[in-house]
């Protein structure tokens, strides 16, 4: 926690000299989340990512949020996607829950890039939806939270389109732009390495550019090339994202590079 002029300040994802090691702690109950956090802290975790779409409905309440956010003094990134236990909920309900997470201690809130206007590449095109996103981002900022806008495309995407999406995230008020594309050939992977340089040269905000598919080197060295954080896991269980590297491995890469 930071202090300024005697006032207690919220933790942050924005003030680091190197890419922060963010451990994703995905579980359907708070005890498992805390267990993963405890294990990760012993191995160098610098921040945590909690995906609240994984939580069983009985745990989506204020007391649980407060308990989880109080379990660490490190910054916490939260998502509340349409998947998992959130299937069937409206985007309005997901937004309300995201605001509650900001109220009770979330440091960085993930706003889906196609919130209120579902699109294949997760980038809203409806002006009405975009206006609603901007208002939501303003509300999250007013609650003291930082905001990440995410667009998960999962297929190889040309540089011009990636930059266009990132600049649009920036325009809508994001503090961090997150874009996930793909790479199934070495040629595509090399193009993605060029794209991360393009983002570094053209964006005024931090970014997280990742790729799935057969070639996902960005998840292991992206922080050394321009990404503001690493998303990793302490261990692989049934809810962990397999493509995310282990904390111990990515920490070794970052520290040695």
C-alpha positions in Angstrom: 0.0 0.0 0.0 1.3 3.5 -0.9 1.1 6.6 1.2 0.9 10.3 0.0 0.7 13.3 2.3 -0.4 11.0 5.2 -3.3 9.6 3.1 -3.4 5.8 2.5 -3.4 5.1 -1.2 -4.7 2.2 -3.2 -2.2 -0.4 -4.5 -1.3 -0.1 -8.2 -0.4 -1.9 -11.4 1.1 1.2 -13.0 4.3 2.2 -11.3 6.9 -0.5 -11.9 10.3 -0.5 -13.6 9.9 -4.1 -14.8 7.0 -6.3 -15.7 5.1 -7.3 -12.6 4.7 -11.0 -11.8 0.9 -11.5 -11.6 -0.2 -14.9 -10.5 -3.7 -16.0 -11.6 -5.5 -17.7 -8.7 -8.5 -19.3 -10.3 -10.9 -21.3 -8.1 -14.6 -21.8 -7.4 -14.2 -21.1 -3.7 -12.3 -18.5 -1.5 -10.3 -21.1 0.5 -8.6 -22.4 -2.6 -7.9 -18.9 -3.8 -6.2 -18.1 -0.5 -4.3 -21.3 -0.6 -2.9 -20.5 -4.0 -2.1 -16.9 -2.9 -0.2 -18.2 0.1 1.9 -20.7 -2.0 2.6 -18.0 -4.6 3.7 -15.4 -2.1 6.4 -17.8 -0.9 7.7 -18.0 -4.4 7.9 -14.4 -5.4 4.4 -13.4 -6.5 4.1 -9.6 -6.9 0.4 -9.3 -7.7 -2.6 -11.6 -8.1 -5.3 -12.1 -10.6 -8.7 -13.3 -9.4 -11.2 -14.4 -12.0 -14.6 -14.0 -10.3 -16.5 -15.8 -13.1 -15.0 -18.9 -11.6 -16.6 -18.4 -8.1 -19.6 -20.4 -7.2 -22.6 -18.0 -6.9 -22.9 -18.5 -3.1 -19.5 -16.8 -2.7 -20.2 -13.7 -4.8 -20.9 -11.4 -1.9 -19.3 -8.5 -0.1 -17.9 -10.4 2.9 -16.0 -12.8 0.6 -14.7 -9.9 -1.5 -13.4 -8.1 1.6 -11.9 -11.3 2.9 -10.0 -12.1 -0.3 -8.7 -8.5 -0.9 -7.5 -8.3 2.7 -5.6 -11.5 2.4 -2.6 -9.8 0.8 -0.9 -6.4 0.6 -0.2 -6.9 -3.1 -2.2 -5.4 -6.0 -5.2 -7.5 -7.2 -6.4 -7.7 -10.8 -10.0 -8.9 -11.2 -12.0 -10.2 -14.1 -15.8 -10.9 -14.3 -16.2 -12.4 -17.8 -19.3 -13.9 -19.3 -17.9 -17.5 -19.0 -18.0 -20.0 -16.2 -20.5 -19.3 -13.4 -21.5 -16.1 -15.1 -23.1 -17.7 -18.1 -26.5 -16.3 -18.7 -26.0 -13.1 -16.9 -26.5 -9.8 -18.7 -23.6 -7.4 -19.3 -25.4 -4.9 -17.0 -25.3 -7.4 -14.1 -21.6 -8.2 -14.8 -20.8 -4.4 -14.8 -22.6 -4.0 -11.5 -20.6 -6.8 -10.0 -17.4 -5.3 -11.3 -18.3 -2.0 -9.6 -18.8 -3.9 -6.3 -15.4 -5.5 -6.7 -13.9 -2.0 -7.1 -15.8 -0.8 -4.0 -14.3 -3.5 -1.8 -10.7 -3.5 -2.8 -9.9 -4.6 -6.4 -6.9 -2.7 -7.7 -7.3 -3.3 -11.4 -10.7 -4.1 -13.1 -11.0 -5.8 -16.4 -13.6 -4.3 -18.7 -14.4 -6.6 -21.7 -13.8 -4.7 -25.0 -17.2 -5.7 -26.3 -19.1 -5.1 -23.1 -22.7 -4.2 -24.0 -22.1 -5.1 -27.7 -20.8 -8.7 -28.1 -18.4 -9.1 -31.0 -16.2 -12.0 -32.3 -13.0 -10.0 -31.6 -14.3 -8.5 -28.3 -14.2 -4.9 -29.6 -17.6 -3.1 -29.4 -18.6 -1.1 -32.4 -22.0 0.3 -31.3 -21.6 3.9 -30.3 -24.2 3.5 -27.5 -22.2 0.6 -26.1 -18.9 2.5 -26.3 -20.5 5.4 -24.4 -21.7 3.0 -21.7 -18.2 1.6 -21.5 -16.7 5.0 -21.1 -19.2 5.9 -18.3 -18.4 2.5 -16.6 -14.7 3.3 -16.8 -15.3 6.7 -15.3 -17.3 5.1 -12.4 -14.5 2.6 -11.8 -11.9 5.4 -11.7 -14.1 7.4 -9.3 -14.0 4.4 -7.0 -10.2 4.5 -7.0 -9.7 1.5 -9.3 -7.5 1.2 -12.3 -9.0 -0.1 -15.5 -7.8 -2.6 -18.1 -9.8 -3.1 -21.3 -9.4 -6.6 -22.8 -10.0 -8.0 -26.3 -9.5 -11.8 -26.7 -9.2 -12.6 -30.4 -7.3 -15.9 -30.1 -6.3 -15.9 -33.8 -3.4 -14.3 -35.6 -4.2 -10.6 -36.2 -2.2 -8.2 -38.4 -0.2 -5.4 -36.8 -2.4 -2.6 -38.1 -5.5 -4.1 -36.5 -3.8 -4.8 -33.2 -2.6 -1.2 -32.9 -6.1 0.1 -33.9 -7.7 -1.9 -31.1 -5.1 -0.8 -28.5 -5.5 2.9 -29.5 -9.3 2.4 -29.1 -8.8 1.0 -25.6 -6.7 4.0 -24.8 -9.4 6.4 -26.2 -12.1 4.8 -24.1 -10.1 5.5 -20.9 -8.2 2.3 -20.2 -5.1 2.5 -18.0 -3.9 -0.7 -19.5 -4.7 -2.3 -22.9 -4.9 -6.1 -23.0 -5.0 -7.9 -26.4 -4.8 -11.7 -26.9 -4.2 -12.9 -30.4 -2.7 -16.1 -31.7 0.3 -17.6 -33.5 0.4 -21.1 -35.1 3.6 -20.7 -37.1 7.0 -19.3 -36.5 6.4 -16.5 -39.0 3.3 -15.4 -37.1 5.2 -15.5 -33.9 8.0 -13.3 -35.4 5.3 -10.9 -36.5 3.9 -10.7 -33.0 7.3 -9.8 -31.7 7.3 -6.9 -34.1 3.8 -5.9 -33.0 4.8 -5.6 -29.4 7.5 -3.1 -30.5 4.9 -1.2 -32.5 2.6 -1.0 -29.4 5.5 0.3 -27.3 6.2 3.0 -29.8 2.6 4.2 -30.3 0.7 3.8 -27.1 0.7 6.3 -24.2 -0.6 3.6 -21.7 0.9 0.3 -20.6 -0.2 -2.8 -22.4 -0.3 -6.6 -22.3 -0.1 -8.2 -25.7 -0.3 -12.0 -25.6 -0.8 -14.9 -28.0 -2.2 -18.4 -27.8 -1.8 -21.2 -30.3 1.3 -23.3 -30.9 3.7 -20.3 -30.5 3.3 -18.3 -27.3 6.8 -17.0 -26.5 5.2 -13.6 -25.6 3.9 -15.2 -22.4 7.4 -16.0 -21.4 9.5 -13.0 -22.5 6.9 -10.4 -23.3 7.7 -8.5 -20.2 11.3 -7.9 -21.4 10.0 -6.5 -24.7 7.3 -4.1 -23.5 4.5 -5.9 -21.7 3.6 -4.3 -18.3 3.1 -7.7 -16.6 3.4 -11.4 -16.7 0.3 -13.6 -16.2 1.4 -16.8 -14.7 0.2 -19.6 -12.3 1.7 -21.2 -9.3 0.6 -24.7 -10.3 -1.5 -26.5 -12.9 -4.9 -27.7 -11.6 -8.3 -28.2 -13.3 -9.0 -24.4 -13.5 -5.6 -23.1 -14.3 -5.0 -21.7 -17.8 -2.5 -24.2 -19.4 -0.9 -21.7 -21.6 0.1 -19.4 -18.7 3.7 -20.2 -17.5 4.6 -21.3 -14.0 5.6 -18.5 -11.7 8.9 -20.1 -10.8 9.8 -20.4 -14.5 8.8 -16.9 -15.6 10.5 -15.4 -12.6 13.7 -17.1 -13.5 13.5 -15.9 -17.0 12.7 -12.3 -16.0 15.4 -12.2 -13.3 18.1 -13.6 -15.5 17.2 -11.5 -18.6 
